[in-house]
Amino acid sequence: MIGKEEFFESLKTAIKENKITLPTLPEVALKVRDAVEQENVTAHQIADMVATDAALSARLLQVANSPLYRGRVSIDTIQMAITRLGYKLVRSLVVSLAMKQIFQATSDALDVRLRGMWEQSVEVAAICRVLAQSLPHIDKEQAMLAGLIHNIGALPILTWAESYPELMDDEAALDALVDELTPAISVLILNAWGFAETLVKAAEQSRNLQYDGGPQADYVDIVIVSRLQTKHSDQIESAADWLKVPSFLKVGLDPEIELIEIEGVAEDIESVQGAFL
């Protein structure tokens, strides 16, 4: 069985020698993401960018008319959809659709893994958005995007793992490898994509339960707590241990109460998952 360090070095070498390529965002996703950061951008300008991608256009219209965002009037144009959803949510949706296309497998075994990883990312993103609503200094759409992209590094790791059949056959060993190496590879990808440092940091520190970035919760804290709230997480054994996690204390959840049990939260999470899955 190949060791963690040996695998990591072989993966970095494979990336350097172009034996395996880091995933790239489509041009339309990069254009929309960058446009959203400009103060003077208009819904019409973003609509023109989105309109070049039929699948993306259809998805935005679908989300704009979904229960989560539906208004009294049905939306039937891209510009109206962008106005209703807001620029930052549109950015997250554009990135999510691109990432969903990236998380495509070349084998059945890999497909199961990647689908599970994508579903986990969406669940974490949905919880991030809910948590951010109670923290005025945190942008809920930015928090959702942080949750959505924090696992992107798993893609090349799992793809390269197929080169080692004994590793693919050992589920526990592969899980441990992915969990440990994903942050570092995520940083490589997100830096290559030109994402903001706050988002890169959220991916880099997403599994660090001792992270403490200051007195106020930041996007790293939101992602850490969201991961702990998912059924996928086995990083913490009991409710009492939550109080030892700085991120949890800053977000301000009662350790005796699961987020999903709070009235209305489950519906909000399901709505966001519906929009992204």
Order of alpha helices (4+ residues) and beta strands (2+ residues): alpha-alpha-alpha-alpha-alpha-alpha-alpha-alpha-alpha-alpha-alpha-alpha-alpha-alpha-alpha
